[in-house]
């Protein structure tokens, strides 16, 4: 069929009804599209971003949908279209005729610049009855000092010769019940981040499903796909050359301490991950089971509230300040909020057993009453795709630092200039590049010490445990993330506070202290040994 005479683009002022119309390919499914959480989410998102203009790129060929089309839809009796529409969103006030002239090839540098600066991103509208939200790349909310999206990347878009860029985002798409269930969509978004970070090919949803289904029981068909279990998700991660690392039982901590600490630590290492949840409907009392779900965890918000001390030693972990997760939830939208509001929920499990009360998380899901937020989440697990050389887990570093802190905090509290409160600890995965960049930019380190740190070799992946007194850094303890767990792992210490440094060098000059800490945790002993083996004068002169 000839494409001649078919429109290649259309321009509309942004409005929610217009967005709804552009997402609806089949008139008979308009009511279904209208009821989707995506529409509610996009309306709020584009409202916050002040969207003013939609440019529709007609007959757009989307690689991911084309793979799905070739694997399934082309064989259907119904004549599904292989072309999509790509909706571009802008927040600039430009007259429609100006945009039209530029898209028709006229040279208008001012309009092109305004379109580039006001670009909010795009949504691919798939030509399907209900699962219409295809590959979506939108700018994130402004950080405002508390929102963090550590694993985002830049995406390029080209609109009839105009180069556009979406900075610091991560691609999203809706679950397709035919070729990709929720876990597949979540994995696809996660691979958008790890593919850039670890340089592996990024598979399409149908390719992910096929890779995961290599372990599928022979009695179960591949397509349509109704969901992936944990083993299948792990196999999909291995198929791109990464190793799946499972953290189970995060929901059992009444304050989500384990969940927040581990998620923060790996997200700061630029690694997105799968968050497995159970959804419950709080319309009823007790709440009822809605189902299992998987989302891609992409960011977090650090609230202003006080840190809740952990355990009998009062350990203060910065990650415990997290008050929101941002997730790519294929049934809601990109960077959807999950809020830690302190609510505990009691629910009836599928066999009918009453469970809880258990810490739950606020979501944008609707329960039976149709109210957004009446569906809540119980965290079940984190599944983290790791480069194979990242061997030492967060828990080992956390436990060693906790033991070290329990000793040091008592010491500093009893000193001549006692600290107002225990040290705060920021524990996260990082790389040698980021570590050395921080050392080079440091204004307090003696020049010779800085030169020594910058020129010495470090492993590629490093666990950093930063101690803070108030807002000031005191120490950075650097652990080799590629070592074996039985190793000592400590590869360096960066000292920021001269007074506290002198105190610890004096205390740890006694080898008996190292032995004492070694009985608690070998990593804590390794820190003590470092202070004993590196005299204070060597560090500060």
N, C-alpha and C positions, 0 to 999 in steps of 0.2 A: 504494500500500500504506500502510495506517495505521501510524503509529509508536506508537500507544497500546499499552501493555503491555510495550514493549521497554525493557530497562534503559538508563539514561542514564549510569551510572557504576558502577565497582567499585573496591574498596580492597583492596590486598594488602600484606603485609610484603615489603620488598625482599629478593630473593635472585636469584642467577644463573639457576636453573631457572625461576623465575617470569618473569624478563625474557625468557628464551628462549621460553617458552610464549606470552607476550603478543605477541611478534614473529612468531609462526608462524600464518599465516592458513589454510594448506593442510596438513593432516596428512601428505600424501605428500611434502612438501618439508621436513619437520622436520629430517631429517639434513643437508640442504643448509644450512639456517639455522644449525644447530649447528656447522657447520664454518667458518662465515664469520669473517673477522678482526674484523668489527664486534662480534660477541659477546664475543670475547676482550678487545677494546679497552674496550667499555662495562663489562665486569665489573671490569677493573682501575681504570677511571676512577671508577665509582660506589663501588668499595671505598675508593679514596683520599679521596673526598668524603664518605664515611661515610653513604651513602644508607640510609634505614630504611623508607621508605614509598613505594608507588606508587599513585597515583589515576588510574584509566583513565577518560578522557572518551570515551564511546561515540558513534558516528555523528557524528564531527567532520568538518566540511567544510573541507578544506585548499585554498586558492586555487591553489597550484602544481600539486597533483595533479589538481584539477578541470580545469585547462587541458590537462594531458596526457590526462586521461580523455576530454575532448571531442574532442581531436585524433586519438585512436587507439583507446582501449579500448572506447568506446561502440559501435564498429563491429565488434567481435569477435563471433564466434559464442558463445564462452563468456560467461557472464553475470558480468562483473567488477563488483564493487561500487564505487559512486562515493564511498562514505563511508569515512573512515579512523577509526582510534582514536588518541587523543592521550594519551601516557603522561606523567604529571607525577611528578617525583621530589622527595622531601623528606628532609631529614636530621634531622627533629624526632621526638622520642619522644612520640607522641600516640596514645592508644587509638583503635582503629578506630571505635568507637561515637561518640566525640567528633567525629571528622571527618565521619562520616555525618550526625550531627545538624546540623552546620554546612552541609553540602551540601544538606540538605533544608530549609534556610531558617531554622533556629533562630539566635537572636542570641547568639553566644558570642565576645565580643571577644578573650579571651585565646587561644582556639584559632586564630582568624583571624590574630592577630598572630604566633603561633608558626608557622603555615603560611607566612606572608609572609616571615618572617625565615629560615626553614629551607628555602626553595625553591631547588632546584638546577637547574631548567629542565625542558624537555620534549623528547620524541621522538615524532614522528608516525609511526605504523605504517601503511604502505600495504597495501591488500588485494590484494597480488600474490603470486605463488608464491615468488619468490626475492629480488627487489630491493625490500626491505620498509622500509628506513630512509628516511623522508621528511624533511621540514623538521625540523631539530634545533637547539635553542638551549639550551646548557648553560653554566653558569658556568665560568670558566677556573680553572686552578690558581692558588694564591696567588703573587704576584710574587716574594716572598722576596728582593728587591733585585737579582735577576739575570734573571728572566723578564720579557719585555716584549711586550705585545700592543698596539701603538700604534694599530691601525686597527679596534678593536672599537667597538661601540655598544650602546645599551640597547634591549631588546625588552620589550614589554608582553604579558602573557598574562592571560586572564580565565577563571576557573573558576567557573561558576555564580554569578556576581555577586561573586566575590572577585578583587580586583585583585592581580596578581602581576607581578613585574618580574625580568628576568634582566639584570644589569648587566655591561657590558664584555665582550661576547661577539660572535660572528659566526655567522650561520646556516650550517648544513651539511646536505647530503643525499647519499644514495648514488646512484651512477650507475644510470640506467635504460637498459639496453641497447637498449630499443625506441625511446624518444624522446630520449635524452640519453646520450652517451658521456662518458668521464671529463673531457674538456676542457670540455664543456658544464656539468657539475656544478661544476668548478673556476671557470669564468667566473661561474656563478650566485652562488657564495660571494663572489667578488671584487666583483661588482656590489652585493652587500649592503652592502659598505663604501663603495664609490665613489658609490653612489646617495645615501647620506646625506651624504657629503662634498661632492660636486659637484652635488647636487640633480637627478639624472636618474631617470626611472622605472626600477624594477627588474623586468626581464622574467622570466617563468617559464622553466623549462628548454626547453619546446617552442618558446617564442618565441625563445629564444637560438638553438636549432637552425635555426629557419626563417630568422632574420636571417643567420646564418652561411652558410646554404645558398643564399643569393641568388647566390653565385659558384660554386655546385656545378656540375660538368660535367653536361650534359643527359643523359648516359648513366647517371648515378647517381641512385638514388631518394632522396627526402628521409627517409622513414620506412619501415622501421626505420633508425635512424642508427647507423653503426658507428664514428664518430669524426670529429673535426675536424682538418684540417691547419693549419699555421701561418697561411696566408693566410685561411682561414675564421675562425679565432679573431680575427685582426686585424679582419676585416670585422664580426664580432659586437661588438667594442669600439667601432668607429666607429658602429654602429647606435644606441648610447646617447649619442652626442655626444662621445665621448672619442677621443683619438689613441693608437694602439698604439706603444710604444717598445720596440724589440727590442735586447737585449744578448745577443750570441751568443758561443759558444766559452768559456763559463765553466769548462767541464770541463778545458780545456787547462792551467790554472794548477795546478801540483802542490800548492799549499797553499790553493786556493780563494780566493785573495786578491780577485780581481775579483768573484766571486760574493758574497762576504760584504760587501765594501765597498759595492757598488751596492744590494744588497738592504737593508742597514741604512739607507742614506741615504734611500731612498724610503719604507721602512716607517716611519721616524721622521717622515716627512711625512704619515703616516696613510693611505698608499696601499697596499692589498694588491695582489698581483700573481700572475701565473702562473709557476710553476717547471716547466720541461720537463725530464724526466729519461729516461734509459735504465735499465731494470731488468735486473740480471744475477743469475744463479743460481750462488751460490758452493758449491753442493753438489758441483759438478764442478771439476776442475782441468785446463785453465783454466776459468774461469766461463763459463757459456753465456748467450746472449741470451734474455731473457724478453719484452721488448717495450718500446715507448715509452709514456710515461705523463705526465699533467699533473696538478699539484696546485695548490691555492691557498695561497700563502705568507702567513702571518698573524702571525708573531711570531718571536722569537729569544731565546736565552739568552746572556748575557755571562759567560764563565767567569772564574775567578780566575787563570788562567795568565798568564805574561808575554807581552807583545806580541812577535810575531815581526817584527823590522825588515825593511822591504821595499826591495829594490833596492840599488844600490851606495851610496846616500846614507844608508841605515839609517832610512828614513821609518817613523814609528810611527803607525799608523792604529788608532783605538780599535776599529773594526769587526772587526779581525783577531782580537779576543778571542772572537768568537762561537764557541761550541762546540755549539750546537744550533739548528736551525730548528724552528718549529712550523707544521705545514701541515694544511689540510683535505684529507685524502686520502680520496676517496670510497670506496675499497676498504678503508679502515682505520677512520677516525673523525675527529672534529674535534680540532684542536690536537695531532695526532699528532707524535711526535718524530722528527726526522732528525738523527743525531748525527755530528759531525765527529770521528772517532776516529783520524784519521791513517793509516788503512789504504789501501794501494794495491792495485788489483786488475788482474789480467790476464784478458782474456775473449776468447771466440771470436765474432766478428761474424757476422751471418747468411750472408754469402758464404763464411765459413769462415776468414777472415783472423784471425790472433792480434793483438790490440790490447793496448796497455799496456806496463808497468804504469801505471795512471792512478789519481789520487786518487778514492776512492769514499766514499759516505756510508752509514752504517748506517740501516736502515729497519725497519719492523715486518712486512715482507712475508715470506712463506714461500717457500722454494725447493722443489725436488723432494723433499727429505728431510722436509718438513713442519715444520721448525724455524723459529720466528719469528726473523727477523734474518738468515736465510741468503739472502734476497733483498736485494741492495744497489743503490744508485742512483749513476749517473754524471750529473752535472749537464750539461745541454745548452744551456739558454737561460733568460733571464728575459724575459717579455712584460709590460710595465708599462702600464696604462691611465692616461693623463695628460690633465689639462685642457689645452686647446689652447694656452693662454698660457704653459705651463711649457715653455720652449724650450731653455734651456741644460742640457746633460746633466751628470750627476755626473762623468763622466770629465774634462771640461774644468776643473771646479773642483778636482778631485783633482790633476791634473797641474800646475796653476798653484800650488797650495799646496805641492806636493812641491818645486817649484823654489825657492819662497820659503824653505821649511824648510831646504833643502840649504845655502843661504847663511847664514841666521840661526843655525842650530845651530852651525856652525863659529865664528861670531862670539861666541856666548854661551859656548861651551866655552872660548874663549880669553880671556874677560873677567876682570876682577878678582874677581868672585864667580861662578865657573863653575857651570853647572847640573850636577847629578849624571848626567843623561842627556839625550838629545835630547827636545824637546817631543813631547807626544802630541797627535794631532789627531783631533777629533770632527767629521766632515763629514756634514751632513744637510740635507734639505729641510724648510722650515718656512714659517710665514705671518707677516705683519706683526702679527697679533693676538698670537701667541705671543712674538714678538720684543719687542714693547712691554710685554707683561706681565712678561717677564724683566727688562727695563730698570727698570720701575717698582718691582719687588721687590728690586733690587740695593741693597746696603747700603754699597758702597765708592765708587760714582760720586759726584763732586762734584755738588751740587744744580743748579748752572747747566748742567752738561753733561747731566745727566739730563733736565732740562727741554727742552734743545735737541733731544735724541734723541726724546723723547716727542711733541713738537709738529711735528717735520718729517715730510713725506710719505715713505712707502716703498711699493714695489710690493707687491701682494698676496702673491706667492710669492717666497721668499728662500732662497738657499743660505747656510747658516751654517757657517763653518769655525772651530771653537773650538780655540785652543791651550791646552794644560794643562801645567803643571810640577808633577809629582806629582799631587795631587788638586785643585790650585788653578788656577782659570782665569787666563789671562794676557791673551788677546785674543779677541774675536769679530770675525771678518771677515764682512761681510754683502754678498752678491752678488745682483744682480737676476736671478732665475730666469726672468723674462719677457723679458729683453733678447735681442738676436741674439748668436750665438756670437762674431761678429767684434767686438762691443763690449767695453768695458772692464769693465762689469758691477758693479764695486765701488761700493756705495752708502753704506757707512758702516763705521766701526770702533768697537767698544766696548772700551776699555782698562781692565783690571782690576788690573794690577800696575804701580805707579808707577815702581819702579826699572827694570824691564825696558823700560817705555815710554820713559823718559828716554834709555836707551841707543839704542833704535831711532830715536827722533826725531833724535838727534845723527848717527847713521850715515847715515840717509837724507836728511839735509839736503844731501848732495852729489848733484847731479843725475847724475853719472857712474854712481853705483850703480844708479839707475833704468834707465839705458841698458844696463848690464850684465845686469840681470835681464830687461829687455825682449828681449834676444837669446835668452833661454831660454824665456820664456813671458809673454805680455802681461798675464795676470792677476797674476803675480808683480810685474811692473813697476807695475801699478796700485796695489798695496799700498805699494810704495816711494814712489810719487808722493803717495799720501794722507799718509804721514808727513811728506813734505817740504812739502806745502801746508798742513798743520795743525800749527803750532808746539806744542811741549810745554806752554808756559805757557797756551795757549788751551784745552788739554784738561784741565788739572789745577788751574787757578786760578778 
